[in-house]
Amino acid sequence: MNPISFNVPGIPSIPSAVVPGVGKQQGGFQAALEGAISQVNELRQVSHQSIGKFLSGETEEVHQAVLATQQAELAFEMFLQVRNKVVQAYQEVMRMQV
């Protein structure tokens, strides 16, 4: 399945939700989790840099700072929901009778 992409001039593309190593036996779950964490952290750092540029009066415009912040927030919320589902699945497996 190919991700949906929107190309709007002037707005940076949103990184895909595909994590390297998923679907391949190379990295497994740990590599997928590390990749997702690093991607969320990278978006958070970009957001902080964008806000810093806007507040310091550099060339950053308000809509770019808001978009970067929203991207970071959405990525974190998605990661949090995935984490909740993984924990829920783990708890369900632990409740199974052998």
Protein Blocks (a to p, Z undefined) as FASTA:
>chain_A
ZZdddddehiacdddfbdghihpaklommlmmmmmmmmmmmmmmmmmmmmmmmmnopabd
fklmmmmmmmmmmmmmmmmmmmmmmmmmmmmmmmpcZZ
